[in-house]
Structures are given as C-alpha cells and as structure tokens.
Amino acid sequence: MSDPDFTHDAPQSDTLNDFTPEPSEVRRVLVLISGSGSNLQALIDAQSHDELGGEIVAVVSNVADAHGLVRARDAGIDAVALPHREYDSREAYDGALIKVIDRHQPDLIVLAGFMRILTPRFVQRYLGRMLNIHPSLLPAYQGLNTHAKALADGIAEHGCSVHFVTEELDSGPVVIQAAVDIVEGETEDSLQQKVHSREHLIYPIAVKWFLEGRLRLEGDGATLDGTRLPPQGLRLSHADAAEELDEELDEE
C-alpha cells in the first residue's frame, strides 16, 4: 500500500514516498488485544503482503477466549492468554505482562483494542515504543463510547487516530488520523463500521513508519522523517480515505 495523500501543516517532502530504509534485521512487533482483533487482522494482512515493515512475533490478550488469539494462531503467531482476573492488582498484572513482553523482545508494542488502563511503570518501560489506535479524531472524545458521543453532539466529522501511548489516557502525540463524514440517518453501527475500515487502513501505515525508523516520539511530540508532526498528525480526509477503501462518496 502506498502512502495516501495527507493534509498537515508540515512541509511537503518527497521523502514521504521515496524513503528507503536501511537494510537491517527483521523488526519485531508484539500486539496486545482484548477482543475480536480486527485491527490485528489488518496488521497480519499487511505483513502477509510485505507491507508491515516487520514481523508480528506474539499476540497477548487479557481475555482468554478473545477471538484475536484465534486469528494469531491461524497466522502461525505465538498467541498468549494472560487473563487479568487472575491478578489481584493492576500493578501485579502489568508486572506479569512485562515478563511476557520482554521474553519476545519486541521493537514495537501495538495496542489493538486492548481494554486496559496501563500503569505508569508499564508506560515508562516502553515509552516511545507503543502505539494505540483510538476511534475518534483526538483530542476529541477520549475514553469510551466515542461514536455515541459524536452522534449525540451532532458533529459533521468523526474518525480515528493512531497515537503514541503516554501515561495520560488517549493523550499521547498523534501520528495519523483518518476522517469520516457523518451523514443524515447515520447510526452508531454504521458509523462504527466506517471508522473501523479507516482504522484498518491507517494502523499498518503507522506501524510500518515506526519499524522503518521514520516515526519517532521526541519529547512531547511525534516526528516523521525528522519533521515534527502537527497536533493532529497527518490527516487523511474523508474523500481520500473513501477512495483508498473504494467507498461510495455520494452517501447523502
């Protein structure tokens, strides 16, 4: 997948498309999930087409029967169930999770629907090496029930964001966003479906940028190819996302 066109405040540069990573050993990715793992599947699919920039070496879930673990096993990826209910505190669970993660020595940890609030100890251990995807155009609608909140507020545009994980929930520097127009008659289910499709589009792109060494967390911001990204990261418009996804544009 080639990089789509983005709207952002940083200077345009051919390096976005012409960058050639230096040859190196395969970069390692570990994915944390709690549920069905649709974003995990998008990453697996990108890897199968040599579009991820690395290899998913393990998938860990805090829910033992999460369908995402089945997706991992079907793809030949180490699938680890680490149920949080077996631990008496958040700190104890995160300590066990750290041991599992470090055993796999990942270069990047990807949160793909991992429904846990992480302890400061955990975040600081992997700071700069963790990405999350959130179903809103951050900083709008942090936390849960983002689609319902967007519809209740009557806003015209919603979307999703990939961001670095920091100690403050859903507040790390944004890397990339994809917007979706909210049309007349939109329901929570229809909006969720369109946002999901955009998540599956942009998450593999962000992961690849990181694994190629292009994307970094520097101080309180994110940089791509050495250029500091604006607060909203790189923004993929509704029209451009729809074109990438072969969606109909005449939805009104």
SENU-741245 format. One record per atom (N, C-alpha, C, O, CB): x, z, y; residue in three letters. Coordinates in steps of 0.2 Angstrom, whole numbers, plus 5000, padded with zeros to 4 digits. Glycine has a CB too. Layout:
N
XZYala;...
This chain:
252
500450004994met;500050005000met;500450005006met;500950045007met;499550065000met;500349955010ser;500749955017ser;500450005022ser;499850015021ser;500749885020ser;500850025026asp;500550075031asp;500050045036asp;500149985039asp;501150105036asp;499450065036pro;498950045041pro;499150045048pro;499650075049pro;498250075040pro;498750015052asp;498850025059asp;498650095062asp;498050115060asp;498549965063asp;499050125066phe;498850195068phe;498850195076phe;499150155079phe;499250245066phe;498350235079thr;498350255086thr;498750315087thr;498550365084thr;497650255089thr;499250315091his;499550385093his;499950375099his;500050315102his;500050405087his;500250425102asp;500550425108asp;501250415108asp;501550405113asp;500450495111asp;501550415102ala;502250405101ala;502450335102ala;502050285101ala;502550435095ala;503050315104pro;503250245105pro;503150205098pro;503350235093pro;503950235108pro;502850145099gln;502850105093gln;503550085091gln;503950065095gln;502450035094gln;503650075084ser;504350065082ser;504250025075ser;503850035071ser;504750125080ser;504649975074asp;504749935068asp;504949975062asp;504749955057asp;505149875069asp;505250035064thr;505450075058thr;504850105054thr;504950125048thr;505850135061thr;504250105057leu;503650125053leu;503550085047leu;503350105041leu;503050125057leu;503750015047asn;503649975042asn;504249945038asn;504249925033asn;503249915044asn;504849955042asp;505449925040asp;505949975037asp;506449955035asp;505749885045asp;505750035037phe;506150085034phe;506350075027phe;505950065023phe;505850155036phe;507050085026thr;507250085019thr;507550145017thr;508050165020thr;507750025018thr;507250185012pro;507550245010pro;508250245007pro;508350195003pro;507050285006pro;508650285008glu;509250285004glu;509150304997glu;508750344995glu;509750335007glu;509550264992pro;509450274985pro;509650354984pro;510150374986pro;509950234981pro;509250384979ser;509350454978ser;508950464971ser;508650424969ser;509150504983ser;509050524969glu;508750544963glu;507950554964glu;507750564970glu;508950614960glu;507550544959val;506850544960val;506650614963val;506850664960val;506450534953val;506250604968arg;505950664971arg;505450694967arg;505050664965arg;505750654979arg;505350764967arg;504850794963arg;504350824967arg;504450854972arg;505250854959arg;503750824964val;503050844968val;502750894963val;502650874957val;502650784970val;502450944966leu;502050994962leu;501350994966leu;501351004972leu;502351064961leu;500850994962val;500150984965val;499751054964val;499751074958val;499750924963val;499451084968leu;499051144967leu;498351124968leu;498151094973leu;499251204972leu;497951144963ile;497251124964ile;496751184962ile;497051234959ile;497051064959ile;496151174963ser;495651224961ser;495051194957ser;494651224954ser;495351264967ser;494951124958gly;494351094956gly;494451024952gly;494851024948gly;493851084962gly;494050974954ser;494050914951ser;494650874951ser;494850834947ser;493450874953ser;495050884957gly;495650844958gly;495550774959gly;495950734957gly;496050854951gly;495150754964ser;495050684966ser;495650664970ser;495850604969ser;494450674970ser;495950704974asn;496550694978asn;497150684974asn;497550644975asn;496650744984asn;497150734969leu;497650724964leu;497650654960leu;498150624959leu;497550784958leu;497050634959gln;497050564955gln;497250514960gln;497550464958gln;496250554953gln;497150514966ala;497350464971ala;498150464971ala;498450414972ala;497150484978ala;498450524971leu;499150534970leu;499450504964leu;499950474964leu;499450604971leu;499150524958ile;499350494952ile;499250414952ile;499750384949ile;498850524946ile;498750394955asp;498650314955asp;499250284959asp;499450234958asp;497950294958asp;499350314965ala;499950294969ala;500550294965ala;500950244966ala;499950334976ala;500750344962gln;501350354958gln;501350294952gln;501850264951gln;501350424954gln;500750284949ser;500750234944ser;500950164947ser;501150114943ser;500050224941ser;500850154953his;500950084957his;501650094961his;501750044965his;500350064961his;502050144959asp;502650154963asp;502550154970asp;502950124974asp;503150094961asp;502050184973glu;501850194980glu;501850264982glu;501650284988glu;501250164981glu;502150314978leu;502150384980leu;502850404983leu;502850454986leu;501950424974leu;503350374980gly;504050394983gly;504350444979gly;504850474980gly;504050414990gly;504050464973gly;504250514969gly;503850524963gly;503450484961gly;504250584973gly;503950584959glu;503550594953glu;503250664953glu;503550714955glu;504050594947glu;502650664951ile;502250724950ile;502450754944ile;502350734939ile;501450714950ile;502850814945val;503150844939val;502650904936val;502750924930val;503750874940val;502150924940ala;501750984937ala;501150984942ala;501150974948ala;502051044937ala;500551004938val;499951024942val;499751094940val;499751114934val;499350974940val;499651134945val;499451204944val;498751224947val;498651204952val;500051254947val;498351254943ser;497651274945ser;497551344944ser;497751374940ser;497151234942ser;497251374949asn;497051444949asn;496351454945asn;496151504944asn;496951474956asn;496051394943val;495451394939val;495651364932val;495851304932val;494851354943val;495551404927ala;495751374920ala;495451314918ala;495751274915ala;495651434915ala;494751304920asp;494451244917asp;494351194923asp;493951154922asp;493751264915asp;494751194928ala;494751144933ala;494851074930ala;495351064926ala;495251154938ala;494451024932his;494450954929his;495150924931his;495350874927his;493850914931his;495450944936gly;496050914938gly;496650924933gly;497050884933gly;496250944945gly;496550974929leu;497050994924leu;496950934919leu;497450914916leu;496951064921leu;496350914917val;496250864913val;496550794915val;496850754911val;495450854911val;496450784922arg;496750724925arg;497550724924arg;497850674922arg;496550714932arg;497850784925ala;498550794924ala;498750774917ala;499250734916ala;498750864926ala;498450804912arg;498650794905arg;498550724903arg;498950694899arg;498250844901arg;498050694905asp;497850624904asp;498450574907asp;498550524904asp;497250594907asp;498750594912ala;499350564915ala;499950584912ala;500550554915ala;499250564923ala;500050624908gly;500650654905gly;501050694909gly;501650704909gly;501050594903gly;500650734914ile;500950784918ile;500850854916ile;500350864913ile;500650774925ile;501350894916asp;501350964915asp;500750994918asp;500750994924asp;501950994916asp;500251024915ala;499651054918ala;499651124916ala;499751144910ala;499051024915ala;499651174921val;499751244921val;499151274924val;498951264929val;500351264924val;498751314919ala;498251354922ala;498551424923ala;498851454919ala;497651364917ala;498451444930leu;498651514932leu;498051544935leu;498051554941leu;499251514936leu;497551574931pro;496951604934pro;497051664939pro;497451714937pro;496451624929pro;496851654945his;496951714950his;496651774948his;496851834950his;496751694957his;496051774944arg;495651834942arg;496051884938arg;495851934937arg;495051814939arg;496651854935glu;497051894931glu;497551944934glu;497951974931glu;497351854926glu;497551934941tyr;497951974945tyr;497552014950tyr;497052004952tyr;498451924949tyr;497852074951asp;497452124955asp;497552124962asp;497252164966asp;497752194953asp;497952074965ser;498052064972ser;498251994973ser;498551964969ser;498552124975ser;498151974980arg;498451914982arg;499151904981arg;499451854980arg;498151894989arg;499551964983glu;500251964983glu;500551954976glu;500951924975glu;500552034986glu;500151984971ala;500351984964ala;500251914961ala;500751884958ala;499952034960ala;499751884963tyr;499551814961tyr;500151764964tyr;500351724960tyr;498851794963tyr;500251774970asp;500751724974asp;501451734971asp;501751684970asp;500751734981asp;501551794969gly;502251804966gly;502251774959gly;502851744957gly;502351884964gly;501751774955ala;501751734949ala;501751664950ala;502051624946ala;501151754945ala;501451634955leu;501351564957leu;502051544959leu;502251484957leu;500851554962leu;502451584963ile;503151564965ile;503551554959ile;503951504958ile;503451624969ile;503451594954lys;503951584947lys;503751524944lys;504251484942lys;503751644943lys;503151504944val;502951444940val;503151384944val;503451334942val;502151434940val;503151384951ile;503351334955ile;504051324955ile;504351264954ile;503151344963ile;504451374955asp;505151374955asp;505451344949asp;506051314949asp;505451444957asp;505151354943arg;505351334937arg;505351254937arg;505751224933arg;504851364931arg;504951224941his;504851154941his;505251124947his;505351064947his;504151134942his;505551164951gln;506051144956gln;505751084960gln;506051034961gln;506651124953gln;505151084963pro;504951034967pro;505251024974pro;505451074977pro;504151044968pro;505250964976asp;505450944983asp;504850954988asp;504950974994asp;505750874984asp;504250944985leu;503650954989leu;503150984985leu;503050964980leu;503450884992leu;502751024989ile;502151054986ile;501551024990ile;501551034996ile;502151134986ile;501051004986val;500450964989val;499851004987val;499751014981val;500450894986val;499551034992leu;498851064991leu;498351014991leu;498250984996leu;498751124996leu;497951014985ala;497450964984ala;496850994982ala;496650994976ala;497650904979ala;496451024987gly;495851064985gly;496051134982gly;495751154977gly;495451024981gly;496551164984phe;496751224982phe;496451284986phe;496651294992phe;497551234982phe;495951314983met;495551354987met;495751434987met;495451474985met;494751354984met;496351434990arg;496651504990arg;496951514997arg;497251465000arg;497151514985arg;496951575000ile;497251585006ile;497951615004ile;498051665000ile;496951635011ile;498451585006leu;499151595004leu;499451655008leu;499351665014leu;499651535005leu;499851695005thr;500151755008thr;500751725013thr;501051675011thr;500451805003thr;500951765018pro;501451745022pro;502151735018pro;502551695019pro;501651795027pro;502251785013arg;502851775009arg;502851705005arg;503351675005arg;502851825003arg;502351685003phe;502251614999phe;502451565004phe;502851515003phe;501651604996phe;502051565010val;502151515015val;502851505018val;503151455018val;501651525021val;503151565019gln;503851565022gln;504351535017gln;504851505018gln;504051635024gln;504251545010arg;504651525005arg;504751455005arg;505251425004arg;504451554998arg;504151415006tyr;504151345005tyr;503951315012tyr;503751255012tyr;503551325000tyr;504051345017leu;503851315024leu;504251255025leu;504851245024leu;504051365030leu;503951205027gly;504251135028gly;504151095022gly;504351035022gly;504951145031gly;503951115016arg;503951085010arg;503251085007arg;503151075001arg;504451105005arg;502751105011met;502051105009met;501551065013met;501551075020met;501851175009met;501151025010leu;500650985014leu;499951005011leu;499851015005leu;500750905013leu;499450995016asn;498751015014asn;498350955017asn;498550925022asn;498551085016asn;497750945014ile;497350895017ile;496650935018ile;496450975014ile;497150835012ile;496350925024his;495850965027his;495250915029his;495450865032his;495951005032his;494650925027pro;494050875028pro;493850885035pro;493250895036pro;493550885024pro;494250875040ser;494050875047ser;494550845051ser;495150835049ser;493750945050ser;494450825058leu;494950795062leu;495150865066leu;494950885071leu;494650745067leu;495650895063leu;495950955066leu;496150945073leu;496450895074leu;496550985061leu;496150995077pro;495951065076pro;495251075075pro;495051135075pro;496251105081pro;494751025075ala;494051045074ala;493951065067ala;494151045063ala;493650975076ala;493451115067tyr;493151135061tyr;493651155055tyr;493751125050tyr;492751075058tyr;494051205057gln;494451235052gln;494051275048gln;493451295049gln;494951285056gln;494251295042gly;493951335037gly;493451285033gly;493551225031gly;493551385040gly;492951315030leu;492451285025leu;491851255029leu;491751255035leu;492151335020leu;491451215025asn;490851185027asn;490951135033asn;490451135037asn;490351235028asn;491451095033thr;491551055039thr;491051005040thr;490850985046thr;492251025038thr;490850975034his;490350915035his;489650945038his;489350915042his;490250885029his;489451005036ala;488851035038ala;488851045045ala;488451035049ala;488651095034ala;489451075047lys;489551095054lys;489551035059lys;489251035064lys;490251135055lys;489950975056ala;489950915060ala;489250885062ala;489050865067ala;490350865057ala;488850885056leu;488150865057leu;487750905061leu;487350885065leu;487850855050leu;487850975061ala;487451015065ala;487551015072ala;487151025077ala;487551095063ala;488250995074asp;488450985081asp;488250915084asp;488250905090asp;489150995081asp;488050875079gly;487850805082gly;488450765084gly;488350725089gly;487350815087gly;489050775082ile;489550735084ile;489550665082ile;489250655077ile;490250775083ile;489950625085ala;489950555083ala;490450535078ala;490450485075ala;489950505089ala;491050575078glu;491550555074glu;491850615070glu;491850675073glu;492150525078glu;491950605064his;492250655059his;492850625056his;493050575058his;491650685054his;493050665051gly;493650635047gly;494050685043gly;493750735041gly;494150595052gly;494650675042cys;495150715038cys;495850715041cys;496050665045cys;495150695030cys;496250765039ser;496850775042ser;497350795036ser;497150845032ser;496850825048ser;497950765036val;498550795032val;498950835037val;499150815042val;498950745029val;499150895035his;499550935040his;500050985035his;499950995030his;499050985044his;500551005039phe;501051045036phe;500651115035phe;500251135040phe;501651055040phe;500851155030val;500551215029val;500951275033val;501551275032val;500451235021val;500651315037thr;500951365040thr;500551435039thr;500051425035thr;501051355048thr;500751485041glu;500351555040glu;499651555042glu;499251585039glu;500751605043glu;499551515048glu;498851515051glu;498451465047glu;498651405047glu;498851505058glu;497851485045leu;497451435041leu;497251375044leu;497051375050leu;496851475038leu;497451315041asp;497251245044asp;497551235051asp;497151205055asp;496451245044asp;498051265052ser;498351265059ser;499051235060ser;499351225065ser;498351325063ser;499351215054gly;500051185054gly;500051115057gly;499451085058gly;500251175047gly;500551085060pro;500651025063pro;500350965059pro;500450955053pro;501351005064pro;499850925062val;499550875059val;500050815058val;500350795063val;498950855063val;499950785053val;500450725051val;500050655052val;500250615055val;500650725044val;499450655049ile;499050595049ile;498250615049ile;498150655045ile;499250545043ile;497850575052gln;497150585052gln;496850515050gln;497050465052gln;496850615058gln;496250515048ala;495850455047ala;495050475049ala;494850525047ala;495850435040ala;494850435054ala;494150455057ala;493650415053ala;493750365050ala;494150435064ala;493050445054val;492450415051val;491850425056val;491750475059val;492250435044val;491450365057asp;490950375062asp;490350405058asp;490250385052asp;490750305065asp;489950445062ile;489350475059ile;488750435061ile;488650435067ile;489250555061ile;488450405057val;487950355058val;487250395058val;487150445055val;487950295054val;486750355061glu;486050385061glu;485850395053glu;485950345049glu;485550335065glu;485550445052gly;485250465045gly;485850485040gly;485750495034gly;484950395042gly;486450505043glu;486950525039glu;486750595036glu;486450635039glu;487550535043glu;486950605029thr;486850665026thr;487550695024thr;488050665025thr;486450655019thr;487450765022glu;488050795021glu;488450765015glu;489050755015glu;487950865019glu;488050735010asp;488350705004asp;488650635006asp;489150625004asp;487850694999asp;488250595010ser;488550535012ser;489150535016ser;489650505015ser;488050495016ser;489150585021leu;489750605025leu;490350625021leu;490950605022leu;489650655030leu;490250665016gln;490750695012gln;491050635008gln;491650635007gln;490450745007gln;490650595005gln;490950535001gln;491350495005gln;491950475003gln;490350494999gln;491150475012lys;491650435016lys;492250475018lys;492750445018lys;491250415022lys;492250535019val;492850575021val;493250575015val;493850565015val;492650645023val;493050585009his;493450585003his;493850525002his;494350525000his;492950594997his;493450465003ser;493850405002ser;494450395007ser;494950365005ser;493350345003ser;494350425013arg;494850425018arg;495450475016arg;496050465017arg;494650445025arg;495250535013glu;495750575010glu;496150545005glu;496850545005glu;495450635007glu;495850505001his;496250464995his;496650414998his;497150394995his;495750444990his;496550385004leu;496950335007leu;497550365011leu;498050335010leu;496450305012leu;497450425014ile;498050445019ile;498450495015ile;499050495017ile;497750475025ile;498250525010tyr;498650585007tyr;499250555004tyr;499850575005tyr;498250625002tyr;499250495000pro;499850464997pro;500250445002pro;500950445001pro;499650414992pro;500050415008ile;500450395013ile;500950445016ile;501550445016ile;500050365018ile;500550505017ala;500950565020ala;501450585015ala;502050605017ala;500450615022ala;501250595008val;501750615003val;502350565003val;502950595002val;501350624996val;502250505003lys;502750455002lys;503250465008lys;503850465008lys;502450385002lys;502950475014trp;503350485020trp;503850545019trp;504450535021trp;502950495027trp;503550595017phe;503950655016phe;504550645011phe;505150665012phe;503550715014phe;504350615005leu;504850605000leu;505350555001leu;505950564999leu;504450584993leu;505250515006glu;505750465008glu;506150495014glu;506650465016glu;505450405011glu;506050555016gly;506450585021gly;506250565028gly;506550585033gly;507150575020gly;505650535029arg;505450515035arg;505050565039arg;505150575045arg;505050455035arg;504750605035leu;504250655038leu;504550725038leu;504850745032leu;503550655035leu;504650765043arg;504950825043arg;504450875048arg;504150855052arg;505650825046arg;504550945046leu;504250995050leu;504851015054leu;505351045051leu;503951055046leu;504851015061glu;505351035065glu;505151075070glu;504751055075glu;505750975068glu;505251145070gly;505051195075gly;504251195074gly;504051215068gly;505151175082gly;503851185079asp;503151195079asp;502851125079asp;502251125080asp;502951235085asp;503151075077gly;502951005077gly;503150965071gly;503650985067gly;503050975083gly;502850915070ala;503050865064ala;503350805067ala;503150785073ala;502450845060ala;503850775064thr;504250715066thr;504150665061thr;504250675055thr;504950735068thr;504150605063leu;504150545058leu;504650495061leu;504650475067leu;503450505058leu;505150485057asp;505750445058asp;506050465065asp;506350435069asp;505550365060asp;506150535065gly;506450565071gly;506050575077gly;506250605082gly;507050535072gly;505450545077thr;505050545083thr;504450595082thr;504150605077thr;504750475085thr;504450645087arg;503950695087arg;503250665087arg;503050625091arg;504050745093arg;502850685082leu;502150665082leu;501650695087leu;501850755089leu;501850665075leu;501150665090pro;500650695094pro;500250755090pro;500250755084pro;500250645098pro;499950795094pro;499550845091pro;499050825085pro;498950855080pro;499150885096pro;498750765086gln;498350735081gln;498650695075gln;498350665071gln;497750695084gln;499350695076gly;499750655071gly;499550575072gly;499450565078gly;499550675064gly;499650535067leu;499550465068leu;498750465066leu;498550485061leu;499950425063leu;498350425070arg;497650425069arg;497450355067arg;497550305070arg;497350445076arg;497150355061leu;496850295058leu;496150285060leu;495750335059leu;496950285050leu;495950235064ser;495250235067ser;494750225061ser;494950205055ser;495150175072ser;494050235063his;493550215058his;493650145055his;493550125049his;492850235061his;493650095060ala;493650025058ala;494250005054ala;494249975049ala;493649985065ala;494850035056asp;495450015052asp;495450055045asp;495650015040asp;496050045055asp;495150115044ala;495050145038ala;494550105034ala;494650095028ala;494850215038ala;494050085037ala;493550045033ala;493749985030ala;493649955025ala;492950035038ala;494249945034glu;494549885032glu;494949895026glu;494949865021glu;494949855038glu;495349955026glu;495849965021glu;495449985014glu;495649965009glu;496250025023glu;494850015015leu;494450035010leu;493849985008leu;493449995003leu;494050105011leu;493849925011asp;493349875010asp;492649895011asp;492149875007asp;493449845003asp;492549945016glu;491849965018glu;491549915022glu;491849885026glu;491950035021glu;490849925022glu;490449885027glu;490549915034glu;490449975034glu;489749875024glu;490549875039leu;490649905046leu;489949905049leu;489849945054leu;491149865050leu;489449865047asp;488849865050asp;488349915047asp;487849895043asp;488549795050asp;488449985048glu;488150035045glu;487550055049glu;487150095047glu;488550095043glu;487450035055glu;486950065060glu;486350025058glu;485850045061glu;487150045067glu;
